[in-house]
Amino acid sequence: MRNFNNWIKSMAINDILMRIRQNKPPGAEMSVLDLCSGKGGDLLKWRKEQVDRLVCTDIARTSVELNEGRYKEMLNQASQEVRPQKIFKADFITADCTKQRLRDLYKDPELQFDLASCQFSFHYGFESHQQAKQMIQNACECLRPGGYFLGTTLDSNELVKRLRASEDMSFGNEVYRIEFETPNKTQLPLFGAKYNFYLEGVVDCPEFLVHFPLVEKMVAEYGMKLVYREPFADFFTEHIRKGDGRDLLGRMQALEPYPPAEEVNLVAKTSEAYTHARSYLDARQADKQNGWPSTDMKVGTLSKDEWEADSIYLVFAFQKVEETTTAPFPTSQVQAPTRKRPIIDPGANAEPSSKQTRTLF
Ligand SMILES: C[S@@+](CC[C@H](N)C(=O)[O-])C[C@H]1O[C@@H](n2cnc3c(N)ncnc32)[C@H](O)[C@@H]1O
């Protein structure tokens, strides 16, 4: 499942960087902000995508140090290659991106990014309105016109649907469990709707529901317009249908081959966990008997529990379609920028809202 999530991330990053490159003069510099970058799990992706500048930031000092260590190792290895490849310049910043204005911490405060990438982390920002605003400001304010804000996060609609269908304040299966800390399921706040997410038994920091219609309004204040917002399952189907990323699926071992090779254990222990894969293969077998060409005797899959866990995620992208000028303001007080002029497509419905209703879910 981790490999599958990584595949989604790689595909989304590759697709967005391609879109960015199409609109840049050949050879123009490509800069990326990796927000909540963790231990540097995406460093190799930035190298493969040949970005020129990278800023990584995370709240956890040890993760930032590990990330920087990996980067230095990468530089060192590259310098020993016969034909040394150019590696991007990178800065590493330890900061809480929900409470600090990152721009104040950049070596060059005028730095502009083509892409702000926030992978599996956006949900940490929604503890309060102020924190969400700060995180969004950090993601959007330094984007170049035409730049993108790309992320993966949990799909709150799906979470709320599952919560309301459950008997108590929690739901899940063998792979994941989500326990809400809010008092009831009918009145969930827009900010601070807190839950604990256990993935394969491990709990990370508490997370918060991200109400997407509100996000669209908040980012619109930075001239950002929604490009897409897709559950992982749809994103996967769409790319596979187009024939994109099949090789990468194999290389990343993003799916389990079913049936497994001899002496290989499947992730899930029971055969019920793979009945969908069995049915698919049986149907292909029937096609073959009816004279249809079919060679699929193995299929790549995830167990049912893993699919169920994965289907709570979504991937989203916003693009900066209007220039904005940021009014100077104290770091502790997040203030929206003033709009300047449309640069791409003004986005008919992208009206910023000053009113916020207490509960919307
Ligand atoms: C699930 S990890 C994702 C790491 C990386 N983006 C990836 O895709 O591998 C979430 C990361 O968000 C970081 N994080 C959580 N809250 C944060 C905050 N308020 N400011 C900055 N980073 C934060 C954590 O320290 C952790 O490294």
The ligand as an ORCA input file, in Angstrom:
! r2SCAN-3c Opt
* xyz 0 1
  C       3.124     11.496      6.630
  S       4.576     12.448      6.689
  C       4.797     12.879      4.979
  C       6.209     13.193      4.633
  C       6.478     13.455      3.135
  N       5.735     14.593      2.653
  C       6.192     12.228      2.299
  O       5.267     12.251      1.482
  O       6.894     11.221      2.479
  C       3.989     13.956      7.394
  C       5.074     14.955      7.687
  O       4.451     16.188      8.050
  C       5.232     16.790      9.060
  N       4.398     17.790      9.774
  C       3.328     17.566     10.559
  N       2.833     18.727     11.034
  C       3.614     19.726     10.525
  C       3.635     21.146     10.659
  N       2.732     21.749     11.422
  N       4.578     21.851     10.014
  C       5.511     21.212      9.239
  N       5.551     19.856      9.096
  C       4.622     19.123      9.712
  C       5.669     15.616      9.929
  O       6.790     15.935     10.731
  C       5.963     14.569      8.850
  O       7.304     14.617      8.440
*
